[in-house]
């Protein structure tokens, strides 16, 4: 259904409302009008009886969801690899690795085990000797939960060109290079995986993503757009090492890639510190074992990059996880007047929270990371718990707070992010700093670029839900958050996903 825009969504409900409406869609990809259901028989020369129609049958119509921080190619490939996220100790991780390297019934062992989401930072990681005890012949690579570190056995260290005496744990740039090598496939294979991942995202109500793939992605998206990619809107980031290349092509944030109008150039991405899992997030106070983390970009260099980005027409996305890294990023925005946001904004000093709103700096946060990081935060930030993921305080500061996944660090699933923001709790424990929870309406607003209640003139990036996410008390947290089923997703009025039962109804309707 990617090739046909619908002109009418009939009999829908708006969030928080019981009345039914019809949404008339214009040929320009926007909503032409929202009227009481059945009250208007013709709009813009199109009769309701002859309009191509989605019969909503009381489903809830709202704006589509955005994942504001994704590594789409990595997610597309890595989501099919073994997940080690449930391993809560070295013994559990080693036992799981042994299961995966064991020969199958036909006697076939894997050529290499590449596992994802290992929580090694929570319990000290693994040694080469431990991994070699699983296999000395089959290379084993277990990538950490946050993608900033990985653990390798001797065979894997040799295969991937590390010195024989290199420790099993590789972090930051070495890890990024390793993951890029592991993900190296043909363009055809990568594009097929990305297309499938995008379709799955559309089935969750996602209409757009900001893609932070750590590579020169412009050529990838030119190729995909020409190949018919239409599932999502995509804003593709540029990294400092490729800024000159982008400028030579006349690119800037917002430059369209291709002719569909769906794919464009995104921000300049700058990574200023590491991560909590590897204890490389740059912090004001030392970690229990010593050290303050890693400063990957000095303050003066960051200010220079932001100034250059602003002059070149790029908005900036600055990775900062530790409180010192966030303070330095805010200082750089204040000094340069650059436009942009901080990616992660995970640990903040109380005095820095208000600066987001005052400076007009956005906060791009991944609430599902909170659930993953609770063990690490208890271990190293327990005395600063109030400053970890201060979502409600950031919203109250007037900051533009947006939510994402950082997939593949967490699944590309906006409902998981919304639930984590609303409850701040996993199934196994209490809420982490419960006063920083968001209400359901606020969490939805942080996940949308359109309004919660769409109207005339709004872009027709829409989702039809089988239930109202605002049903009941929208700010009640104790009962958790019940994700609604997605019946349809439309991008610019064009369906990118339609559930089977609704597709059958549309077929019966003769659309």
N, C-alpha and C positions, 0 to 999 in steps of 0.2 A: 504493500500500500504506500510505498515511498513516493510514488509518482502522482498521487491524486490528493489535492487539498479538499477538505470538506468545507461546505459552505454553511452548515448549520449543526450545532450540537443542541439537541432538543431535550427538554424535560430534565435539566440538571438542577442540582442544589448548589448553593454557594456555601463555603465554610461557615458554620455557626448559624445557618438559616434552615428553615423547614420549607419555605416556598420554592416552587419550581420556576426555572428561567430557561429561555432559549438564548444561546450565544451565536450570533451571526458573525461569520468570519469573512474578512475581505480578501481580495486577491493579492493584496500587498503583504500578507503574512501577519496582519494585525486583526484585533477584534473590532468589527464594525459597530456592533451594538449588543447590549444585553437587555432583553425584554422579558416581561412576564410570559411564562410558557403559554403558547397558543394565542397570545394577544395580537401578534403581528403575523399576518399571512403572507406578506411580501416585503422584502427589504432590498434596496438597491437594484430593483428590477428582477429580483429572484424570488419566485413564489416558494413558500414553504413546502408545498406539495411536490414540487419538482426539484428541490434542493438536494444535493448530495448530503446525506444526514447521518450523524451518529446518534442513535436513540439512547440517551443517557439513562432513562428509566430510574430517575431519582438518585443517580450517583453524584458524587461531590466533585465539582469543577473548581480547580485552583491552579495557580502557576506551577510550572514544572520546576524540578529541583536541579541545582548545580552542585557538582563536586569541585570545589575551588582549588584542590591540590591533588593532582594525580600524576603518576609516571605511567602513562597509558601503555606504552610498549612493554615495559617491565611487568606491569600487572597482567597484561595479556598472556605473557609467557610464563611468569612465575606462579600464577594461580593454579596451574596444572601440576606443579611439583609437590613432593611430599611436604606436609606441614608439620613442623616440630613444636608448634606453639603450646601443645598440651604437656610437653616434657618439663617437669618441675624440679628436676635434679640431674646431676651427671649420669647417675645410673639409669634413669628413665630415658634420657637422650641416647645413651649408648645402646640400650635394649631396643629402642625404636630403630636406630641405625642398623643394628644387626638384622632386624626383620626385613628391612628394605634391601640389604645387600645379599640376603640369602637367595640361593638359586630357586627358581620356580619349579613347578612339577616337571617341566621339560628339561631341567638342568641348566637354564639360562640365567646367568647373573648379570646385573646391570654393568654397563661399561664404566659408569661413574654415578655416584649418588650425590645429587644436589638437593639438599634439604633447605627449607625456608622457615623463617620466623622462630629460630632458636632463641630461647630466653636466657642465654648464657650469662648475660650481664647480671641477672638476678642472683646467680649462685656461683660466680667465679669462672665460668667457662669450662673448657675442656683442654687437656694437654694432647700433644702429639702421641704420646705413649698410650693414652686412653683410646684415641681414635685408631691407632695402629692395632690395638687389641681386637678391634672389630674386623679390620682387614688391612693387611700390608700390601695387597695387590690391587684392590679396587680403590680408585681415588674417592675420597669422601670430602665434600665441601658442605658445611652447615652454615648458612648465612643467618646472621642475627636478625632479631625482630625488627630493628630500626634500619637495617641495610648499611649501617656504618661499620660493621665488623663481621668477620667470618672466621670459622675454625676449620683447619685442614689437617688431614693425616699426611704421612710422609709421601705417599704415592701422589696425592693431590698437589702438594707443594712442588714435587718434581715435575708433574705434568704442566703446571702453570708457571714454571720458570722461576720459582723462588730459590734462594740460596739454600744449600743443604742444611745450614745451621739456623735457618729462619724459624722463629717460634710458630706454633700452630695458629696463633691469633693474628689476623691481619686487620688493620683498621683504616678508616678514612680513605685517603687517596688510593692506597693499595687495594682496599676493599672495593672501592668504586670501579677501579680498573678491572679487577677480577670479575665483578658482576657483569660489566660490559662485555668481557670476553665470553662468559658463560651464556649471555643472551645473544651472541652473534649468530644470526641465521640469514637466510636469503631474504631479499625484500618481499618476495611472494609469500613466504611463510610468515614473516612478521605482519604483513598487511592482512593476511587471513586471520591471524590471531587477534589483531586489533579490531577488525570488523566484528568478530564474534564477541569480544569483550564489550564493544560499544552496543551491540544488540542486547546483551544482558543488562547493561546499564539502563538502556531505554526501557526495558521491561520493569525496572525499579522506579520509573518515573523521572529519570535523569534526562534533561534536555541539553546540558552543556557541561564542559569540563575545562579547567585550566591545566594544560599538559606541561609538566616540568621534566620531561625526558632529558636525561643528561647526555645529549648528543646534538648535532646539527640536525634539527627536525624539519627545517623548511622544505628540503627536497622530498622528505617522506610524505609531508602533507600535500605538496603539489601532486605527487603521484597518486595518493589515495583519493584526493578530490577529483582528479581526472578519471579515476577508476570507478567513481560513483558513490564515494562515501557520503552518506546523508543522515546517519543515525543520530548525530549529536552536533551541537555547536562546539567548536574547539578553539581555544586560544593557546597558541604554542609559544612557550618561553624561549628566550635567548640567554645564553650564559656569557660572561665577560670575554672568554677566549674567542667567542664568535661574534662579538659586537661589531668589530670592523667589517667582517664579512657581511653582516646584515645591513650596515650603513652603506656599503658599496653597492648593494642591491636596491637602495632607496627605501628600505623597510623601516617601520616604526610601529609602536603599539597601535593596533587597530587596522594595520594594512591587511587587506583581504588576500587570502591565498586561494586562487582559483575563482570560479565564476558562480558558485552556488550561494555565496554570501554566508556560509556556515563556518568557514575556517579562516582564522585570522592570526596575526602575530600578537603574542601576549607581552608579558613584562620582561625586563631584564632581571634575571635571577642571580642573586649573590649569596653564597654560603659563608657565614661569618664564624660559626663554631660547629662543634660536633653534635653528639647526642647524649641522652641520659644513659642509655644502655651500655655504651662504651666508656662512660665517665669522661667524655670529652666535651660535653656542654660547658661553656665558659661561665663560671660562677664567681660571685663576689667572695663567698666563703669557701674554704677548702673542703674537698671530699673527705670522708672519714679516713681513707687510706693515704691522704695527702694529694696535693695538686689541685689546681683550679679549673682544669679542662684545657681546651685548645682554642687559641685565637687564630683563626684561619685567614682573616683579613684584618689588618691593622686599622684603627679608627681613621687615620688620615687617608689611607687608600680607599676605604669605604666612602668617605665624603667625596673623594674625587670621582669614584664610579657613579655615585648618585647625581653629582653635578653633570657629568657627561651624559648620563641617561636622560636627565631632564632636558638638556639642550638638544638632544637628538630625537626627542619625541617619544621616549620610552617611559612608562611608569615602572617603578622598581618593586621587586618582591625580595625581601631580605630575610634569609633563614637565620633565626636566632632562637635558641632554646633556653640556655642559661640566663640568669638574671643580669649578669654583667654584659653578656652579648646583647640582650634586649636594651639595656641602658645605653650601650654604645650605638646601637642602631637608631634609637630615638634621638640621641645627640646628633647623629649624622643627618637625619631628616630635618631636625631643627636648624642645623647650620646651613643646610643647602636649600631648604624650601622645596625639596623634591616631592613629587607625588608618588604615593605607593602604600605598601603595607608590609607588616612583619609576618613572615610565615612561621607558624607554631606558637610564638609568644607564650611559651609553656610555663616558665618560672619568672615571675615579675616581682620586683620590690613594690611595696604598696605605694611609694611616692611616684613610681613610674606609670601606674595604671592610668591615672588621670591625664597623663601626657598624651596618650593616644588620641583622645577626643580633642584636647586642646590644640594638638598639632595637625589634626586631620589625617592621622596615620591609621590605616586599617589594621585589623588583627585577623589573620587567617589561621583558624584553630582546628585541630583534629580531635574531637572529643573522644573517639574510640581509643586514642592513645592513652587517655586517662585510665581506662579500664586495664589496658596492657601494662601501664607503668606504675600502678599502685605498689607492687612489691619493691620496685627500685626507689620510688619516692619515699617509702617508709624507711628504706635502708640509708639513703643519703640526704634526703631533704625533710626529714620528719619535723625538724624545728622550724621549717619554712613552709609547712603544709598549706597555710592560708594563701600563699603566693603561687600555688601550682594550679594552672588552668582556671584563673579567676574570671569565669565567663560572665557571671551576673555583674561583677564590678566593671568589666570592660564595657558591657552594654550600657550600664548606668553612666559611664564616663562620656557617653556620646560617640564612642568609637564605632566605626563601621565594622562589625564582627561578621565574618563569613565562615562557614563550616566546610570541611572536606575530609578526606580519608588518608591522603598520602599513600594511596595504594601503590605498591603491594604491601606497605607496612601494615595497613589495615585493609579489609575488603572494600572495594568500591561499592558502598552501600549507604546512601544518605540516611535511610531510616535507622541504621545502626548508630550513625553519628547523632541524629536527633534524640534517640533514646538515651544515649550516653550523656548528652547535654542536659536532658530533663531529669534523669535519675542519679547520675554520677555514681553509679553502683553496678557491680557485676552481680550475678545471681548468688554469689557466695558471701557477700559481705555488705556492710553498711555504706551509706553514701560518703564519698570523700569530700570533706568540707561542704556539707549540704547547703549552706547559705549561698554557695556559688552556683546552684542549679538554675537553669532557665525554665520558664514556663513553656508549655507546648507551642503556643502562638509565637513566642519569641524565637524558639529554636527553629520553627518552620520559616520564619522571616529571615533568619540567618542562613537558610539553605536555599533561598529563592532570590532571583533577580527581579522577578515581577511581584506584584502585590498578592497578598493572601486571598483577597477577594478581587479577581480580575474584572475589568470593565472596558468600556469602549475606548479605543486608542491604544490599549496595551498590546504588546507583542503576543501573538497566538502561540506561545510556548507553554503548553498546557498539559495538565494531567487529570484524568478521571479516576476517582478513587471509589472503591466499593463501600467505604464507610468514612465518616467525618472524623478527622484527627482531633477536632476540637470538641467532640462529643463529651458530655460530662463537664467537670470543672477543669478548664484548660490549664490552670496553674497547679493542679494537684499532682504531687510527685509520688506519694506513697503507693499508689496503685500501679506505678510504672507507666509505660507507654505502649499502647497496642498499635503495631504498625498496620496501616490499611493495605488491602490488596489493590494493585494497580490494574485498572481495566484498559486504559489507553493512555498513550503519550503522544503529543503532537509537537512538532518543531516547525514554527512558522505556519501553523495550520495544517501541516502535512503529517499524517500518522507515521510515527517511527516504531510504534508497538501497539498492537491490539490483542487483547486476550481472546482466547478461543471462543468463549461464550458470547462476547460482544461481537466478534467477527461474524458469528453465525447470525446474530440479530441484524447486523448491517446487511448481510447477504439477503436475509428475508425481507428487509426494507427496500431492497432493489438498488442500493448505492453501488 
